Amino acid sequence: MMRPFNRNERPSNMKPLPTLFKKRDHLKRALSIATTILSNHKLTEDEEGFCQISDLLEDIRTKQDLSYMNIFHICELYFKDKSRRILINGTDRVKYKEIRYVQPPDILYFGTLSKLSAKMMKSGLKSSTKGYLKLYDTPELAKEFGSRFVKNESDKIATLKINAGQAFSEGLKFSTYKEHEFIVVQINRKYVEGISTET
């Protein structure tokens, strides 16, 4: 029987993904340099820890083989950074995300549209776009997050109750970048205890 294709695996005969860089090793080199510069806080940062993309480019361009780089190359680094530690804000700011693993509260909450809640309770929670989920320590904050997905007046928001304490004790890693918000890759359905609120 033929093994199902895993989209995370690239067959040997598949063409490499396109790149703006003149050489493929330039991408890896630029990513390494950018990560080093940002993680060591070598550039002037604002109160949120962001620095100007133009400053980052100026520093990288001092390397002769990368002197052609522009903002579009930085955007490519963002999309192809598998560690997801490079964060771009708007069109001119960039920073390195420090991953800080923590022990979460026993209960966390996830906000979503009511029409999606039944499927999530059956299959678990997993992001199809960003590769991570945002959970909150109060139903109110989760509801506020879920409200971003409301498009019609008929849309209702459901707040799912997550047994984060059990998930953590069984090996799931939680990280946090801001107060009251916790990041996970996915949530198994056995940790979804049900709907906390629905409005």
Backbone as a chain_set.jsonl record, in Angstrom:
{"seq": "MMRPFNRNERPSNMKPLPTLFKKRDHLKRALSIATTILSNHKLTEDEEGFCQISDLLEDIRTKQDLSYMNIFHICELYFKDKSRRILINGTDRVKYKEIRYVQPPDILYFGTLSKLSAKMMKSGLKSSTKGYLKLYDTPELAKEFGSRFVKNESDKIATLKINAGQAFSEGLKFSTYKEHEFIVVQINRKYVEGISTET", "coords": {"N": [[0.839, -1.199, 0.0], [0.511, 2.21, -0.819], [2.249, 4.773, 0.877], [0.653, 7.463, 2.534], [0.915, 10.876, 1.422], [2.828, 13.191, 3.162], [2.441, 16.503, 3.868], [4.416, 17.931, 5.073], [6.713, 16.812, 4.3], [9.095, 16.824, 1.689], [9.094, 15.505, -1.489], [11.831, 13.932, -3.228], [11.962, 14.599, -5.91], [10.711, 16.992, -6.157], [10.632, 20.422, -7.006], [12.713, 22.97, -5.537], [11.441, 25.42, -3.214], [10.62, 28.691, -4.441], [12.838, 31.533, -4.284], [13.917, 34.835, -3.301], [16.529, 35.337, -2.978], [19.868, 35.449, -4.311], [21.421, 33.196, -4.195], [20.826, 29.987, -2.748], [22.115, 29.363, -0.38], [22.513, 31.85, 0.591], [20.146, 32.644, 1.763], [20.009, 31.034, 4.092], [22.289, 31.968, 5.356], [21.698, 34.693, 5.694], [19.489, 34.515, 7.388], [20.66, 33.426, 9.661], [22.42, 35.499, 10.387], [20.625, 37.652, 10.784], [19.088, 36.638, 12.915], [21.037, 36.469, 14.914], [21.77, 39.164, 15.237], [19.315, 40.32, 16.066], [18.578, 38.772, 18.33], [20.616, 39.332, 20.091], [20.169, 41.924, 20.633], [21.365, 44.146, 19.299], [20.656, 46.393, 17.919], [18.979, 49.624, 17.966], [16.103, 49.708, 19.947], [12.513, 50.011, 20.3], [9.964, 50.761, 22.817], [8.556, 48.409, 22.818], [10.308, 46.5, 22.106], [10.905, 46.291, 19.436], [12.89, 46.842, 16.492], [14.019, 48.951, 13.779], [13.409, 47.835, 10.482], [14.968, 48.84, 8.453], [17.35, 49.461, 9.802], [18.226, 46.918, 10.482], [18.64, 45.85, 7.932], [20.689, 47.528, 7.022], [22.793, 46.708, 8.63], [23.073, 43.978, 7.891], [23.707, 44.252, 5.206], [26.342, 44.939, 5.208], [27.769, 42.715, 4.847], [29.415, 41.465, 2.165], [28.4, 39.63, 0.214], [25.702, 39.81, 0.631], [24.804, 42.307, 0.094], [22.837, 43.158, -1.6], [20.35, 42.879, -0.482], [16.917, 43.645, 0.396], [13.821, 44.995, 1.815], [11.993, 43.038, 1.086], [13.404, 40.699, 1.134], [13.79, 40.419, 3.856], [11.166, 39.927, 4.624], [10.866, 37.438, 3.446], [12.584, 35.948, 5.037], [11.117, 35.989, 7.375], [8.843, 34.425, 6.703], [10.028, 31.979, 6.138], [11.378, 31.196, 8.34], [11.716, 28.586, 10.34], [11.712, 28.323, 13.074], [10.1, 30.295, 13.909], [10.728, 32.692, 15.197], [11.296, 35.225, 14.39], [9.705, 38.25, 14.204], [7.559, 40.385, 12.478], [6.233, 43.628, 12.431], [3.803, 45.598, 11.085], [5.087, 47.576, 8.423], [7.658, 48.262, 8.879], [8.931, 47.435, 11.227], [10.751, 45.092, 13.242], [11.477, 42.192, 15.262], [13.07, 39.863, 17.536], [11.644, 37.01, 18.867], [11.659, 35.992, 22.095], [11.497, 32.82, 23.394], [9.733, 31.668, 26.112], [9.179, 29.219, 28.232], [6.542, 28.179, 30.342], [4.727, 27.227, 33.347], [1.347, 26.764, 33.058], [-1.827, 28.202, 34.242], [-4.261, 26.051, 35.876], [-6.623, 25.997, 34.433], [-7.409, 27.21, 31.239], [-8.655, 29.364, 28.578], [-10.241, 29.378, 25.367], [-11.184, 31.352, 22.666], [-13.65, 31.291, 20.135], [-15.688, 30.968, 17.134], [-19.085, 30.052, 17.628], [-20.168, 28.205, 15.841], [-18.026, 26.671, 15.147], [-17.235, 25.375, 17.386], [-18.238, 22.793, 18.122], [-16.935, 21.033, 16.382], [-14.297, 21.45, 17.176], [-14.353, 20.486, 19.792], [-14.619, 17.852, 19.276], [-12.448, 17.167, 17.63], [-10.236, 18.477, 18.645], [-7.952, 21.286, 19.105], [-6.306, 23.149, 16.666], [-4.229, 25.265, 14.82], [-4.677, 26.298, 11.491], [-3.309, 28.115, 10.082], [-1.33, 29.919, 11.402], [0.146, 28.152, 12.939], [0.157, 27.982, 15.659], [-1.628, 28.392, 18.811], [-3.597, 30.731, 20.706], [-4.239, 31.015, 24.059], [-6.156, 32.031, 26.936], [-6.237, 33.348, 30.319], [-8.654, 34.081, 31.376], [-12.208, 33.916, 30.788], [-13.254, 36.21, 29.651], [-11.164, 37.522, 28.274], [-10.61, 35.581, 26.372], [-13.002, 35.587, 24.987], [-12.914, 38.144, 23.91], [-10.783, 37.807, 22.147], [-11.913, 35.876, 20.419], [-13.91, 37.395, 19.254], [-12.796, 38.647, 17.132], [-13.206, 37.175, 14.895], [-15.783, 37.421, 14.135], [-18.101, 38.006, 11.623], [-20.655, 38.364, 10.743], [-23.868, 39.517, 11.959], [-25.248, 37.415, 13.01], [-23.364, 35.69, 13.946], [-22.06, 33.938, 16.718], [-20.113, 33.855, 19.746], [-18.093, 31.394, 21.195], [-16.671, 30.252, 24.202], [-14.184, 28.126, 24.968], [-13.362, 25.781, 27.476], [-10.282, 24.841, 28.724], [-8.317, 22.199, 29.928], [-5.587, 22.988, 31.027], [-3.72, 22.435, 32.996], [-3.609, 19.61, 33.205], [-2.777, 19.031, 30.603], [-0.245, 20.211, 30.589], [1.053, 18.687, 32.576], [1.252, 16.339, 31.243], [3.106, 16.762, 29.343], [2.783, 18.799, 27.384], [3.975, 21.817, 26.016], [3.913, 25.147, 27.132], [4.125, 28.531, 26.257], [4.818, 32.036, 26.804], [4.372, 35.447, 25.9], [3.207, 37.758, 26.615], [1.315, 39.2, 29.302], [-1.305, 37.241, 30.706], [-1.764, 35.779, 28.39], [-1.282, 32.744, 26.635], [0.721, 30.506, 24.734], [0.397, 27.728, 22.589], [1.124, 24.807, 20.581], [-0.854, 23.003, 19.746], [-4.013, 21.626, 20.861], [-5.049, 18.694, 22.303], [-8.096, 16.868, 21.964], [-8.914, 15.686, 24.336], [-8.323, 17.424, 26.331], [-10.101, 19.449, 26.133], [-12.638, 20.659, 27.866], [-15.197, 21.551, 27.517], [-17.828, 23.931, 26.695], [-17.447, 27.055, 28.058], [-18.663, 29.602, 28.095], [-21.194, 31.13, 26.03], [-22.057, 33.463, 23.711]], "CA": [[0.0, 0.0, 0.0], [1.299, 3.435, -0.923], [2.186, 5.591, 2.077], [0.053, 8.782, 2.278], [1.864, 11.976, 1.323], [2.868, 14.127, 4.269], [2.753, 17.803, 3.279], [5.611, 18.471, 5.705], [7.849, 16.179, 3.668], [9.232, 17.226, 0.296], [9.641, 14.436, -2.309], [13.141, 14.262, -3.787], [11.845, 15.134, -7.265], [9.98, 18.258, -6.129], [11.499, 21.583, -7.158], [12.831, 23.779, -4.318], [10.582, 26.592, -3.162], [11.276, 29.864, -5.024], [13.449, 32.461, -3.336], [14.401, 36.108, -3.842], [17.97, 35.397, -2.792], [20.635, 35.069, -5.502], [21.84, 31.817, -3.976], [20.05, 29.409, -1.656], [22.855, 29.441, 0.879], [22.407, 33.227, 1.066], [18.979, 32.689, 2.642], [20.4, 30.454, 5.374], [23.278, 32.864, 5.965], [21.004, 35.917, 6.1], [18.649, 34.173, 8.538], [21.558, 33.265, 10.803], [22.924, 36.823, 10.755], [19.502, 38.428, 11.318], [18.751, 36.077, 14.215], [22.096, 36.852, 15.849], [21.659, 40.604, 15.487], [18.093, 40.616, 16.814], [18.57, 38.112, 19.643], [21.609, 39.982, 20.946], [19.696, 43.304, 20.844], [22.444, 45.031, 18.863], [20.099, 47.587, 17.289], [18.121, 50.464, 18.807], [14.759, 49.137, 20.041], [11.491, 50.859, 20.923], [9.492, 50.262, 24.112], [8.011, 47.062, 22.637], [11.387, 45.597, 21.719], [11.076, 46.262, 17.984], [13.847, 47.754, 15.872], [13.646, 49.289, 12.415], [13.889, 46.903, 9.458], [16.042, 49.526, 7.723], [18.582, 49.313, 10.584], [18.654, 45.521, 10.329], [19.165, 45.719, 6.573], [21.971, 48.236, 6.95], [23.798, 45.866, 9.279], [23.272, 42.769, 7.083], [24.311, 44.619, 3.915], [27.798, 45.093, 5.333], [28.329, 41.47, 4.33], [29.511, 41.732, 0.733], [27.553, 38.778, -0.614], [24.303, 40.093, 0.921], [24.616, 43.76, -0.042], [21.676, 43.415, -2.465], [19.103, 42.607, 0.229], [15.956, 44.72, 0.668], [12.778, 44.625, 2.771], [11.316, 41.82, 0.651], [14.224, 39.584, 1.605], [13.487, 40.271, 5.291], [9.855, 39.283, 4.679], [11.075, 36.014, 3.136], [13.15, 35.333, 6.248], [10.0, 35.834, 8.319], [7.984, 33.317, 6.302], [10.759, 30.715, 6.044], [12.019, 30.907, 9.622], [10.982, 27.465, 10.915], [11.612, 28.489, 14.525], [9.066, 31.322, 14.112], [11.177, 33.637, 16.219], [11.387, 36.561, 13.811], [8.364, 38.839, 14.171], [7.465, 41.654, 11.762], [5.063, 44.411, 12.792], [3.615, 46.647, 10.095], [5.985, 47.527, 7.265], [8.983, 48.817, 9.168], [9.5, 47.015, 12.507], [11.06, 43.672, 13.347], [12.152, 41.816, 16.494], [13.292, 38.446, 17.799], [10.772, 36.574, 19.954], [12.267, 35.106, 23.084], [10.557, 31.8, 23.832], [9.819, 31.438, 27.552], [8.22, 28.187, 28.611], [6.018, 28.403, 31.696], [3.64, 26.364, 33.809], [0.126, 27.568, 32.939], [-2.885, 27.945, 35.237], [-4.929, 24.772, 35.638], [-7.663, 26.186, 33.419], [-7.275, 28.313, 30.294], [-9.831, 29.499, 27.737], [-10.008, 29.664, 23.951], [-12.347, 31.983, 22.052], [-13.865, 30.96, 18.731], [-17.082, 31.089, 16.723], [-19.907, 28.952, 18.136], [-20.389, 27.191, 14.8], [-16.825, 25.851, 15.035], [-16.918, 24.785, 18.687], [-18.544, 21.36, 18.163], [-15.85, 20.334, 15.68], [-13.093, 21.554, 17.997], [-14.505, 19.605, 20.941], [-14.499, 16.485, 18.768], [-11.148, 16.927, 16.993], [-9.151, 19.209, 19.28], [-7.656, 22.626, 18.578], [-5.064, 23.269, 15.908], [-4.281, 26.375, 13.881], [-4.378, 25.93, 10.109], [-2.615, 29.234, 9.435], [-0.133, 30.411, 12.071], [0.921, 27.077, 13.538], [0.071, 28.029, 17.122], [-2.9, 28.855, 19.357], [-3.53, 31.662, 21.835], [-5.184, 30.73, 25.126], [-6.185, 33.119, 27.916], [-6.541, 32.886, 31.679], [-10.025, 34.459, 31.757], [-13.175, 33.785, 29.682], [-13.471, 37.522, 29.033], [-10.102, 37.77, 27.297], [-10.797, 34.619, 25.29], [-14.136, 36.083, 24.21], [-12.42, 39.308, 23.153], [-10.002, 37.257, 21.03], [-12.845, 35.235, 19.494], [-14.74, 38.393, 18.568], [-12.106, 39.084, 15.913], [-13.636, 36.344, 13.778], [-17.187, 37.708, 13.844], [-18.29, 38.697, 10.35], [-22.076, 38.658, 10.577], [-24.585, 39.741, 13.209], [-25.728, 36.126, 13.506], [-22.242, 34.943, 14.519], [-21.933, 33.933, 18.164], [-18.78, 33.485, 20.217], [-18.035, 30.36, 22.223], [-15.426, 30.213, 24.962], [-13.918, 26.745, 25.339], [-12.597, 25.596, 28.708], [-9.167, 23.934, 28.446], [-7.619, 21.681, 31.105], [-4.176, 23.242, 30.751], [-2.911, 21.78, 34.023], [-3.404, 18.221, 32.811], [-1.98, 19.037, 29.375], [1.14, 20.525, 30.976], [1.601, 17.557, 33.322], [1.466, 15.245, 30.304], [4.195, 17.093, 28.422], [2.55, 19.887, 26.438], [4.73, 23.015, 26.375], [3.229, 26.434, 27.051], [5.018, 29.684, 26.31], [4.086, 33.295, 26.945], [5.081, 36.664, 25.513], [2.532, 38.88, 27.26], [0.519, 38.819, 30.46], [-2.637, 36.643, 30.528], [-1.855, 35.065, 27.11], [-0.408, 31.578, 26.591], [0.859, 29.98, 23.378], [0.628, 26.289, 22.432], [1.081, 24.375, 19.189], [-2.185, 22.444, 19.531], [-4.663, 21.078, 22.062], [-5.751, 17.436, 22.08], [-9.512, 16.971, 22.346], [-9.165, 15.22, 25.703], [-8.126, 18.545, 27.252], [-11.204, 20.408, 25.94], [-13.656, 20.22, 28.826], [-16.543, 21.959, 27.108], [-18.067, 25.348, 26.451], [-17.58, 27.812, 29.306], [-19.707, 30.603, 27.847], [-21.58, 31.273, 24.622], [-22.841, 34.694, 23.556]], "C": [[0.879, 1.256, 0.0], [1.123, 4.289, 0.328], [1.609, 6.963, 1.747], [1.117, 9.872, 2.272], [1.728, 12.907, 2.513], [3.293, 15.475, 3.723], [3.972, 18.45, 3.914], [6.885, 17.851, 5.15], [7.904, 16.596, 2.205], [9.825, 16.061, -0.498], [10.928, 14.869, -2.983], [13.062, 14.874, -5.174], [11.083, 16.451, -7.323], [10.963, 19.424, -6.213], [11.558, 22.38, -5.858], [11.881, 24.977, -4.373], [11.319, 27.8, -3.733], [11.818, 30.79, -3.945], [13.894, 33.729, -4.046], [15.921, 36.209, -3.764], [18.703, 34.875, -4.026], [21.131, 33.631, -5.412], [21.089, 31.283, -2.763], [20.796, 29.451, -0.33], [22.859, 30.853, 1.435], [21.236, 33.351, 2.044], [19.344, 32.176, 4.034], [21.373, 31.374, 6.106], [22.613, 34.134, 6.487], [20.143, 35.662, 7.333], [19.497, 34.044, 9.794], [22.056, 34.624, 11.306], [21.819, 37.651, 11.406], [19.131, 37.953, 12.718], [19.766, 36.487, 15.277], [21.981, 38.322, 16.237], [20.47, 40.913, 16.395], [18.104, 40.015, 18.211], [19.565, 38.724, 20.613], [21.306, 41.46, 21.174], [20.777, 44.331, 20.484], [21.945, 46.34, 18.258], [19.226, 48.369, 18.271], [16.695, 49.935, 18.771], [13.796, 50.136, 20.664], [10.992, 50.188, 22.203], [8.904, 48.852, 24.024], [9.068, 46.054, 22.189], [11.615, 45.481, 20.23], [12.195, 47.214, 17.556], [13.399, 48.004, 14.433], [14.235, 48.27, 11.43], [15.041, 47.526, 8.682], [17.372, 49.414, 8.453], [19.137, 47.895, 10.461], [19.275, 45.302, 8.956], [20.535, 46.358, 6.44], [23.09, 47.392, 7.53], [24.11, 44.638, 8.418], [24.009, 43.096, 5.786], [25.815, 44.856, 3.99], [28.51, 43.816, 4.901], [28.272, 41.538, 2.81], [28.546, 40.9, -0.115], [26.062, 39.024, -0.39], [23.956, 41.57, 0.762], [23.389, 44.116, -0.88], [20.344, 43.286, -1.734], [18.234, 43.851, 0.425], [14.857, 44.198, 1.595], [12.065, 43.331, 2.384], [12.1, 40.572, 1.053], [13.982, 39.34, 3.1], [12.136, 39.585, 5.469], [9.979, 37.792, 4.372], [11.676, 35.284, 4.331], [12.051, 35.052, 7.256], [9.173, 34.598, 7.977], [8.709, 31.969, 6.299], [11.539, 30.373, 7.314], [11.222, 29.821, 10.341], [10.809, 27.599, 12.428], [10.559, 29.523, 14.903], [9.462, 32.325, 15.195], [11.358, 35.053, 15.687], [9.968, 37.094, 13.636], [8.415, 40.194, 13.485], [6.156, 42.332, 12.144], [4.933, 45.561, 11.803], [4.56, 46.471, 8.926], [7.411, 47.936, 7.604], [9.627, 48.319, 10.459], [9.695, 45.504, 12.563], [11.698, 43.402, 14.708], [12.285, 40.304, 16.587], [12.453, 38.055, 19.01], [11.504, 35.599, 20.868], [11.214, 34.102, 23.554], [10.777, 31.507, 25.31], [8.732, 30.446, 27.949], [7.829, 28.347, 30.077], [5.009, 27.309, 32.058], [2.367, 27.194, 33.803], [-0.806, 27.365, 34.132], [-3.567, 26.616, 34.915], [-5.963, 24.86, 34.525], [-7.342, 27.402, 32.554], [-8.497, 28.299, 29.372], [-9.446, 29.872, 26.311], [-11.282, 30.218, 23.341], [-12.453, 31.664, 20.577], [-15.323, 31.204, 18.368], [-17.854, 29.852, 17.188], [-20.059, 27.834, 17.11], [-19.177, 26.276, 14.599], [-16.545, 25.042, 16.299], [-17.156, 23.275, 18.744], [-17.43, 20.546, 17.507], [-14.578, 20.338, 16.516], [-13.168, 20.621, 19.208], [-14.335, 18.14, 20.531], [-13.091, 16.18, 18.272], [-9.964, 17.582, 17.701], [-8.906, 20.54, 18.592], [-6.31, 22.62, 17.877], [-5.21, 24.387, 14.898], [-3.905, 25.895, 12.486], [-3.586, 27.01, 9.387], [-1.29, 29.588, 10.113], [0.723, 29.315, 12.698], [0.947, 27.099, 15.052], [-1.286, 28.586, 17.534], [-2.665, 29.818, 20.513], [-4.639, 31.315, 22.825], [-5.086, 31.824, 26.182], [-6.621, 32.606, 29.278], [-7.895, 33.359, 32.197], [-10.945, 34.278, 30.55], [-13.366, 35.1, 28.934], [-12.418, 37.83, 27.961], [-10.209, 36.828, 26.108], [-11.939, 35.062, 24.374], [-13.718, 37.267, 23.343], [-11.613, 38.852, 21.947], [-10.93, 36.65, 19.985], [-13.672, 36.209, 18.694], [-14.094, 38.893, 17.281], [-12.609, 38.341, 14.682], [-15.101, 36.552, 13.411], [-17.304, 38.531, 12.564], [-19.732, 39.116, 10.124], [-22.743, 38.839, 11.946], [-25.061, 38.44, 13.838], [-24.61, 35.293, 14.154], [-22.216, 35.066, 16.036], [-20.538, 33.445, 18.559], [-18.891, 32.431, 21.312], [-16.675, 30.416, 22.899], [-15.212, 28.791, 25.467], [-13.017, 26.677, 26.572], [-11.551, 24.507, 28.481], [-8.487, 23.505, 29.746], [-6.121, 21.779, 30.861], [-3.265, 22.552, 31.755], [-2.6, 20.342, 33.669], [-2.52, 18.138, 31.576], [-0.5, 19.276, 29.686], [1.79, 19.327, 31.678], [1.903, 16.369, 32.418], [2.414, 15.637, 29.167], [3.973, 18.211, 27.428], [3.261, 21.15, 26.921], [3.89, 24.266, 26.148], [4.279, 27.542, 27.111], [4.182, 30.949, 26.433], [4.974, 34.468, 26.563], [4.456, 37.895, 26.169], [1.619, 38.348, 28.355], [-0.87, 38.313, 30.055], [-2.779, 35.807, 29.25], [-0.834, 33.93, 27.077], [-0.443, 30.957, 25.188], [1.118, 28.477, 23.415], [0.537, 25.942, 20.949], [-0.303, 23.824, 18.85], [-2.732, 21.916, 20.854], [-5.419, 19.81, 21.687], [-7.178, 17.545, 22.604], [-9.779, 16.542, 23.789], [-8.978, 16.317, 26.74], [-9.217, 19.6, 27.127], [-12.373, 19.944, 26.803], [-15.081, 20.628, 28.45], [-16.621, 23.456, 26.921], [-18.295, 26.048, 27.797], [-18.696, 28.843, 29.193], [-20.012, 30.644, 26.372], [-22.489, 32.483, 24.504], [-22.899, 35.125, 22.108]], "O": [[1.865, 1.338, 0.733], [0.003, 4.507, 0.789], [2.033, 7.578, 0.769], [2.096, 9.806, 3.016], [0.628, 13.359, 2.832], [4.386, 15.598, 3.17], [4.515, 19.41, 3.368], [7.992, 18.285, 5.471], [6.865, 16.709, 1.553], [10.953, 15.655, -0.219], [11.103, 16.051, -3.28], [13.975, 15.588, -5.589], [10.833, 16.975, -8.408], [12.007, 19.408, -5.561], [10.559, 22.463, -5.144], [11.562, 25.479, -5.451], [12.527, 27.928, -3.532], [11.307, 30.82, -2.825], [14.208, 33.71, -5.236], [16.526, 37.065, -4.408], [18.22, 33.968, -4.704], [21.245, 32.936, -6.421], [20.753, 32.042, -1.854], [20.177, 29.563, 0.728], [23.167, 31.056, 2.609], [21.323, 34.077, 3.035], [19.023, 32.812, 5.037], [21.291, 31.537, 7.323], [22.921, 34.597, 7.585], [20.076, 36.506, 8.227], [19.1, 34.498, 10.867], [22.106, 34.863, 12.513], [22.033, 38.276, 12.444], [18.887, 38.768, 13.607], [19.396, 36.811, 16.405], [22.081, 38.678, 17.412], [20.591, 41.663, 17.364], [17.69, 40.665, 19.172], [19.379, 38.644, 21.827], [22.078, 42.167, 21.822], [21.064, 45.252, 21.25], [22.715, 47.288, 18.1], [18.79, 47.829, 19.288], [16.134, 49.733, 17.694], [14.195, 50.996, 21.449], [11.535, 49.166, 22.624], [8.769, 48.174, 25.043], [8.755, 44.893, 21.925], [12.427, 44.666, 19.79], [12.415, 48.253, 18.178], [12.495, 47.333, 13.936], [15.403, 47.895, 11.532], [15.981, 46.831, 8.295], [18.417, 49.287, 7.814], [20.346, 47.693, 10.35], [20.311, 44.648, 8.831], [21.434, 45.794, 5.816], [24.198, 47.359, 6.995], [25.277, 44.293, 8.233], [24.836, 42.312, 5.322], [26.485, 44.96, 2.962], [29.708, 43.831, 4.621], [27.191, 41.655, 2.234], [27.944, 41.416, -1.057], [25.236, 38.503, -1.14], [22.921, 42.023, 1.25], [22.949, 45.265, -0.867], [19.3, 43.562, -2.324], [18.742, 44.959, 0.596], [14.955, 43.081, 2.104], [11.585, 42.605, 3.254], [11.516, 39.514, 1.284], [13.969, 38.196, 3.552], [11.975, 38.754, 6.364], [9.278, 36.975, 4.968], [11.32, 34.139, 4.608], [12.048, 34.011, 7.913], [8.84, 33.81, 8.862], [8.071, 30.926, 6.443], [12.268, 29.382, 7.356], [10.16, 30.104, 10.896], [9.866, 27.05, 12.997], [10.168, 29.624, 16.066], [8.634, 32.748, 16.001], [11.555, 35.984, 16.467], [9.133, 36.457, 12.993], [9.213, 41.055, 13.856], [5.102, 41.697, 12.176], [5.829, 46.396, 11.688], [4.81, 45.35, 8.485], [8.277, 47.959, 6.729], [10.747, 48.72, 10.775], [8.907, 44.74, 12.005], [12.379, 44.268, 15.256], [11.683, 39.565, 15.808], [12.539, 38.693, 20.059], [11.911, 34.516, 20.447], [10.16, 34.494, 24.055], [11.879, 31.141, 25.717], [7.546, 30.773, 27.997], [8.67, 28.613, 30.936], [4.516, 26.577, 31.2], [2.304, 28.226, 34.472], [-0.597, 26.459, 34.939], [-3.455, 26.117, 33.795], [-6.154, 23.909, 33.767], [-7.042, 28.482, 33.064], [-9.277, 27.347, 29.38], [-8.467, 30.58, 26.077], [-12.349, 29.62, 23.482], [-11.467, 31.753, 19.844], [-16.111, 31.608, 19.223], [-17.333, 28.738, 17.144], [-20.077, 26.656, 17.467], [-19.286, 25.231, 13.958], [-15.718, 24.131, 16.287], [-16.365, 22.55, 19.347], [-17.032, 19.499, 18.017], [-13.859, 19.339, 16.561], [-12.162, 20.033, 19.603], [-13.954, 17.298, 21.344], [-12.59, 15.072, 18.462], [-8.813, 17.277, 17.391], [-9.574, 20.878, 17.615], [-5.309, 22.151, 18.418], [-6.215, 24.451, 14.189], [-2.926, 25.167, 12.319], [-3.231, 26.85, 8.219], [-0.241, 29.561, 9.469], [1.906, 29.531, 12.962], [1.675, 26.323, 15.671], [-2.002, 29.175, 16.724], [-1.656, 29.729, 21.213], [-5.821, 31.319, 22.479], [-4.048, 32.474, 26.308], [-7.284, 31.574, 29.388], [-8.25, 33.07, 33.34], [-10.515, 34.466, 29.412], [-13.611, 35.105, 27.728], [-12.741, 38.331, 26.884], [-9.936, 37.217, 24.973], [-11.859, 34.931, 23.153], [-14.121, 37.375, 22.185], [-11.728, 39.421, 20.861], [-10.752, 36.886, 18.79], [-14.096, 35.9, 17.58], [-14.762, 39.491, 16.438], [-12.455, 38.818, 13.557], [-15.602, 35.927, 12.477], [-16.702, 39.596, 12.431], [-20.01, 40.084, 9.416], [-22.233, 38.365, 12.961], [-25.255, 38.365, 15.051], [-24.887, 34.304, 14.833], [-22.336, 36.164, 16.578], [-19.878, 32.725, 17.811], [-19.688, 32.567, 22.24], [-15.652, 30.605, 22.242], [-15.976, 28.306, 26.301], [-12.042, 27.419, 26.69], [-11.886, 23.387, 28.094], [-8.124, 24.347, 30.568], [-5.466, 20.79, 30.532], [-2.162, 22.13, 31.407], [-1.462, 19.896, 33.812], [-1.628, 17.293, 31.495], [0.379, 18.628, 29.119], [2.943, 18.994, 31.402], [2.7, 15.499, 32.766], [2.513, 14.938, 28.159], [4.893, 18.551, 26.684], [3.162, 21.513, 28.093], [3.244, 24.422, 25.111], [5.207, 27.489, 27.918], [2.975, 30.928, 26.191], [6.169, 34.484, 26.859], [5.091, 38.945, 26.267], [1.205, 37.188, 28.33], [-1.522, 38.882, 29.179], [-3.821, 35.185, 29.046], [0.327, 34.118, 27.44], [-1.492, 30.893, 24.547], [1.958, 28.006, 24.182], [-0.049, 26.684, 20.161], [-0.86, 24.137, 17.798], [-2.001, 21.781, 21.835], [-6.323, 19.845, 20.852], [-7.429, 18.244, 23.586], [-10.755, 16.98, 24.397], [-9.409, 16.178, 27.885], [-9.263, 20.541, 27.919], [-13.02, 18.944, 26.492], [-16.05, 20.107, 29.003], [-15.613, 24.161, 26.981], [-19.193, 25.695, 28.562], [-19.556, 28.949, 30.067], [-19.19, 30.242, 25.549], [-23.556, 32.532, 25.115], [-23.517, 36.141, 21.791]]}, "num_chains": 1, "name": "protein.A"}
